[in-house]
Amino acid sequence: MLVTLIQILQLFSQLLVTVVIVQFILSLLIMFNVVSQSNQFVGGLYNALNALLDPLLRPIRKIMPDTGMMDFSPIVLIFGIQAVIIILANIARSGAAL
């Protein structure tokens, strides 16, 4: 039962990591003027991704020092998600061995 729950959490974490990567790449494209936020699709997608991820990234941004133009909080979030999944998977494995 616990292993199934961990697998579902892994699937959810993969989806979340993908969303973080898409948001990060889109923000870079906007920052370097490759795409414009005035484009209705790009602006809507960027705003939606920010609305989804901002509650997760805001606490990380408060802790991290200001690095100028680059925002490293998405990378910290990805590492944190992966660390939690590894810890939970190891707990599930140790519980299954008992």
Secondary structure, DSSP 8 states (H G I E B T S, - for coil): -HHHHHHHHHHHHHHHHHHHHHHHHHHHHHHTTSS-TTSHHHHHHHHHHHHHHHHHHHHHHHHS---TT---HHHHHHHHHHHHHHHHHHHHHHHHH-
